[in-house]
């Protein structure tokens, strides 16, 4: 079975608001990555957090990782209409070299 | 640099026919992955090449799927014969290093396969 499970499945907010997406996984990991997909396009890597890290920032993105709860969250601050996309977390388990994705969160940011 | 390219972008075939998908990774990327997303569900791993060798093909659904990577450059994924449940979007991705070491994947735009 797949590792990542995102929550919520869909999120609708207004421009300027913050968007928080959560991800849970099942086994121990080397690192966890977040990707974004615009409709009809490929996935684009956003940010990576390693198993020994608890928080990481990149521009308007903030990722947290709680290995005791096997969960991660992605926060997008001051959202823009251009942030509208699907967001996926992907876990890399120890000893393996493949990303295990969840079903994603569809984010809609309204002007 | 040119990104990962996939061909075709769309394919509609009848059940029982054969389809071959192609992926050209970013030049110099030894690692090449195939993933599939069916009906809005999770993106599932199919297999991983390191150069021309299959490193991990644990995600291949059955023997109707055959992946090759000639000379460690481009890769093809053949489905023969296609079944209705094979419909979905097939993504190819490449990376310079391995995921376990933290190398991000670079994805193509995918091939949308519809089996009727």
Interface residues (C-beta under 8 A of the other chain):
Chain A: X2 X4 X30 X31 X33 X35 X40 X41 X42 X43 X44 X45 X48 X50 X88 X90 X92 X94 X95 X96 X97 X98 X99 X100 X101 X102 X103 X104
Chain B: X3 X4 X31 X33 X35 X40 X41 X42 X43 X44 X45 X48 X55 X56 X59 X91 X93 X98 X99 X100 X101 X102 X104 X105 X106 X107 X108 X109 X110
